[in-house]
């Protein structure tokens, strides 16, 4: 710990200290993520193949395993200044309430209108789409945070934005939907009758509440069949983790400013955007042999990709039209229960994070949602921020560790990512407070049935 007599409640960087380049952790990985495969031929996807779906510059970023730093264009940096640098908060009040010797810090990404970290990548992807001269983009969204962020970014660059929102979230979170529409996006509940793949999914799963995998399929179909459009994604892909590295770079710079070295770094994990962004510079140190950290991915017990999934090639979407990625997966046919952490309702995990997990550079735990909401409430009552359900997974494990430190007397330094606010998630909080929230955990039989559908890749 630092000799500095006092650590502020909120550690802010100066504008001049903001990152000028994104950090590409793949450059330091000895074992690179496996390449994306063509779903028809099972051969590695080329830049030309991917350019039919994604913006050209984003394809270059997706395939770049060698350059450790990629310059952030000035226009994106100027946009970042509207809400970045975001604060690193010392949770003094929480520490006092818990009577723990642990020191707790959280990186708060909810200080923008989208309410989450998703804007960090949305503005970058919209910028590259505009630079390419495109008319618009398509995407999917679960909880609605990504769709909200992208609608804001597209509005800024005067791009059309078509969002396919997981049907259960579309119904549970009407206000998030209306924010997207306020920024000019069209929002369609997925699966829908507006696409061929949506019709097939509905025929196979009548009455389904949908999943991120379903919504991805519809968004991709719309992008490739509409001239002047490309598909953009809010998580999972290498390019997204690259853009989100601003979270970890700022976190590390703020900690270094006061000589603080974390022992434990915790993030929620669905597709991997927040976790990958938060941990990237710390993992980089581990890969280079410069430091060691206990990095923990926290996922919902209802969708346990890391803790119960298989490390294998799988489709990124339920409709099986997207490339195959080697990742920890529950199977592209797995449709999770209508868990309230909609942003974590994805069957797979980022190939980068999957490789890091496979190589033992991080560990994972899964937690049931009633315990997650209890932790969220405990945090909110002390720290004054109503956290998003996704973020609350990280809060749950941070609280558990701080309480354990109270029992052992260990003075551990804990850092976790608070990805965003939960003010559009009051339906979920209402279910929790009324005792109507249940914990669904898939059976081994359900998972085995899904694993049986994994593609056979040589």
Steps between C-alpha positions, in 0.01 A plus 500: 500500500605859447659722765253765386305598815158494337341340198214715366150363480517546125822483305473695176757522229562825318392524136867498406537162676228328300617214276601605151512142377303183566694202637484176301567221751530246218841642414632370834317166494726203427194293411294716265123459475409249231387656169136547407382232258271523200174326602473324162861390437645500855802684359643814667311815408698743287481877520299493177251253650451709813470828308164386362365518857723747688657840426840471336700675774331287764593187307863610509475545878325165535785317327792694655689268735829690486467871579485561874364854465260641243457877490158637594387746228476858623125524431436200726728642769308827485170313544648302792569830677124553543495222763855382546718456691254314722563490876674228695316506833635392838203338673572642845136486608465138395825406675373663820163326482664162444765568767753341269874563485473457122535807284231513231510701177258503210530647153168670428393498134142620546563874473360546149146501360524142373565402861786261432846431359355403163540852358879452495471260207174631349651837416807333346294266284267780388803715414649231275161436336464871423858520375423217259205693361234256620134593535441308823570203724308211656552339838348296780454593864413305813438721801497798265821665613682428173202601287468824696869578461500423129188708436676795669816449295307466173302814578828686551628389158159517327487127424189284485486241781294180493488313833373148566424480871463168683123463534492440875706817557287692247198417716667543839684825419274730299677813619836380368326433169358853496841655560623324187204629302560850638846489344350392168548122501237252386454222758358155414433224757698187414432239378267668253310432180701768316788268406523149360718384789257651750215305345702176522586559868136571584392185322753294697437677834141631507444766764872537579619812680804500274872527567795707386585220259157534335526878476849482349371273223226746408730800509759330277238390247365855479849650460614272218170536313480881523734707277709757687473324838737300714457305821657616828526308826522620859699215650690174433708617201870593523431853371251567783741390772759725336276809525399414856865491609456871585332375821800301614756754380330775700460272801867407501610861451284612794633223725860572396446867584471402867732200499216251542541140381180295498500142623168407343324635188137400447267550206164368386517274196242447228665543161810662648506870407513646852719231652740500207528877505555520876766232527694551176800702626523288815495178299763657275729534802437136589572385146827695501596361843488842667228440761245253632130557573200292600258573214143379544224477239151488650215357294135415566427144614222497239750549214835359623718507187835489681416279795292237321561560131731331253806655334416430139415655167138610490271733311482850644127509433195276532418520129846365410570768239796664677863380507603226738713609797703285735369596840348371819144430394176339611404436137342745259162326546504573874233758583538612862213550740367859510767605747488871587869556423415527130846616398645173628249279318737372230596139432870565441795704616757721328772293324766720664364442850434134424866450409620690807271290721611180329863598565435557871543878504159554660233303685121504490208460737126488434241648735118476523303814427318532836839524672612748235205732568551471876860616447382781271263625768767477770736704281239759398397571858855594591668635186197684359515356148229266373706246305401317183420130553800409285740707713348354814653162423842656557368678811381168644846343480674819621275507808561132567876553485487810723297306757749215485780751565311613810515143631867446416632852561654510153559852363426420141451765229195420286411673171179431313322639199170680550389484139193720530184605679179305554242775469343328198493168684233576757277218375771261617545678832122488547499122448779466755329720761166323453658158547409395147855453371621143464836340432505291187805279449514282189529127558787290372252331266398834348861598444591162353214532251639836393860376486383224265424766239853645497646502149757233421818688414819311411 
